[in-house]
Amino acid sequence: MEKQVIFEKIKAALIDDFDIKEEKLVPDARLYEDLELDSIDAVDLIVKLKSFLPRNIDPEVFKAVRTLQDVVDAIYNLIQNPESK
Protein backbone atom coordinates (compact mmCIF):
# COMPACT_ATOMS: atom_id res chain seq x y z
CA MET A 1 0.00 0.00 0.00
CA GLU A 2 1.34 3.41 -0.96
CA LYS A 3 1.90 6.12 1.64
CA GLN A 4 -0.55 8.42 -0.16
CA VAL A 5 -3.31 5.79 0.19
CA ILE A 6 -2.55 5.45 3.90
CA PHE A 7 -2.60 9.23 4.29
CA GLU A 8 -6.00 9.42 2.56
CA LYS A 9 -7.46 6.72 4.84
CA ILE A 10 -6.20 8.50 7.95
CA LYS A 11 -7.48 11.80 6.61
CA ALA A 12 -10.93 10.34 5.95
CA ALA A 13 -11.06 8.89 9.47
CA LEU A 14 -10.06 12.20 11.03
CA ILE A 15 -12.66 14.11 9.02
CA ASP A 16 -15.49 11.60 9.54
CA ASP A 17 -14.90 10.54 13.12
CA PHE A 18 -13.14 13.49 14.71
CA ASP A 19 -14.72 16.40 12.79
CA ILE A 20 -11.33 17.86 11.88
CA LYS A 21 -11.36 20.29 8.99
CA GLU A 22 -9.67 18.96 5.85
CA GLU A 23 -7.41 21.99 5.44
CA LYS A 24 -5.75 21.17 8.80
CA LEU A 25 -4.81 17.67 7.61
CA VAL A 26 -1.35 18.15 6.15
CA PRO A 27 1.56 15.75 6.65
CA ASP A 28 3.39 17.99 9.12
CA ALA A 29 0.30 18.63 11.27
CA ARG A 30 1.10 17.80 14.88
CA LEU A 31 -1.46 15.40 16.32
CA TYR A 32 -1.81 16.95 19.75
CA GLU A 33 -1.06 20.62 19.14
CA ASP A 34 -2.46 21.26 15.64
CA LEU A 35 -5.22 18.66 15.44
CA GLU A 36 -6.06 18.81 19.16
CA LEU A 37 -6.17 15.03 19.55
CA ASP A 38 -5.63 13.52 22.96
CA SER A 39 -4.37 10.07 23.91
CA ILE A 40 -7.90 8.61 23.84
CA ASP A 41 -8.39 10.02 20.31
CA ALA A 42 -5.10 8.44 19.24
CA VAL A 43 -6.29 5.03 20.46
CA ASP A 44 -9.64 5.53 18.72
CA LEU A 45 -7.83 6.39 15.49
CA ILE A 46 -5.74 3.21 15.64
CA VAL A 47 -8.87 1.13 16.28
CA LYS A 48 -10.47 2.77 13.25
CA LEU A 49 -7.43 1.98 11.06
CA LYS A 50 -7.10 -1.65 12.21
CA SER A 51 -9.17 -2.88 9.28
CA PHE A 52 -6.26 -2.48 6.86
CA LEU A 53 -3.37 -3.33 9.19
CA PRO A 54 -1.72 -6.76 9.05
CA ARG A 55 -1.34 -6.81 12.85
CA ASN A 56 -1.60 -4.57 15.88
CA ILE A 57 0.67 -1.58 16.19
CA ASP A 58 3.20 -1.86 18.99
CA PRO A 59 2.23 0.84 21.52
CA GLU A 60 5.90 1.81 21.83
CA VAL A 61 5.97 2.69 18.12
CA PHE A 62 2.89 4.84 18.40
CA LYS A 63 4.27 6.72 21.42
CA ALA A 64 6.97 8.11 19.12
CA VAL A 65 4.59 9.63 16.55
CA ARG A 66 4.09 13.36 16.67
CA THR A 67 2.81 14.32 13.23
CA LEU A 68 0.35 12.96 10.71
CA GLN A 69 3.32 11.91 8.55
CA ASP A 70 4.73 9.95 11.51
CA VAL A 71 1.47 7.98 11.66
CA VAL A 72 1.60 7.33 7.90
CA ASP A 73 5.23 6.17 8.17
CA ALA A 74 4.52 3.89 11.14
CA ILE A 75 1.58 2.25 9.37
CA TYR A 76 3.53 1.97 6.11
CA ASN A 77 6.43 0.27 7.90
CA LEU A 78 4.02 -2.10 9.62
CA ILE A 79 2.46 -3.07 6.30
CA GLN A 80 5.86 -3.48 4.62
CA ASN A 81 7.26 -5.56 7.48
CA PRO A 82 4.30 -7.39 9.02
CA GLU A 83 6.54 -9.88 10.87
CA SER A 84 8.88 -7.39 12.53
CA LYS A 85 8.09 -5.54 15.69
Beta strands, then each sheet from edge to edge (+ up, - down):
end
